[in-house]
Amino acid sequence: MAWNRNLQRARHGLDKKLETFQPAAQHQPPAKGWIRALRNSIGLSSAQLGNMLGVRSQSVDDMEKAEASGGISLDTLRRVGRAMDCTLVYALVPNSSLETFVAKRAETLARIAITGVAHTMALEDQQVTSELQQQIADYIEDHISERDLWSRK
């Protein structure tokens, strides 16, 4: 497949930018969330942070609970961060490179087209022969458009 060079450059740029977050597991938040961890580490009470934010201490407690459960908004995190002289850093970190993700999707579509759905499932755990690999590569080159990768089943 002739990949769109602009999309390839965009993927490459994002992959480079996101490299610093790999492996993503090393960037897990503290169990009770960043707000509480940071607040406690600088000796700031929830009442004091509430005053800085113009809210009651109970609201700060609610924010901390919402963050720990994953229900806090980015806007709230940003406001709390500003109050504690922090910058919110937000990212979706791919489990592999974006280029690898796109190539795997193209290969999956080619396998389905070449071998049929049931047989493809059986092949997932098996070694791919060089002949099948060449058929997959040829199919990708001839039949799969990059813009159609995500509109197919």
TACORLIN-V832752 format. One record per backbone hydrogen bond with DSSP energy under -0.5 kcal/mol. NH is the residue of the N-H (numbers start at 1). CO is the residue of the C=O. If there is no record, write none. Layout:
nh: [NH,NH]
co: [CO,CO]
This chain:
nh: [3,8,9,10,11,12,13,14,15,16,17,18,19,19,20,21,22,26,27,28,33,37,38,39,40,41,42,43,44,45,49,50,51,52,53,54,55,59,60,61,62,63,64,65,66,67,68,69,70,70,71,72,77,78,79,80,81,82,83,84,84,85,86,90,93,94,101,102,103,104,105,106,107,108,109,110,111,112,113,114,115,116,116,120,121,122,123,124,125,126,133,134,135,136,137,138,139,140,141,142,143,144,144,145,148,149,151,152]
co: [1,4,5,6,7,8,9,10,11,12,13,14,15,16,17,18,19,23,24,25,30,33,34,35,36,37,38,40,39,43,45,46,47,48,49,50,50,56,56,57,58,59,60,61,62,63,64,65,66,67,66,66,73,74,75,76,77,78,79,80,81,82,81,88,91,92,97,98,99,100,101,102,103,104,105,106,107,108,109,110,111,111,112,116,117,118,119,120,122,123,129,130,131,132,133,134,135,136,137,138,139,139,140,143,145,146,148,148]
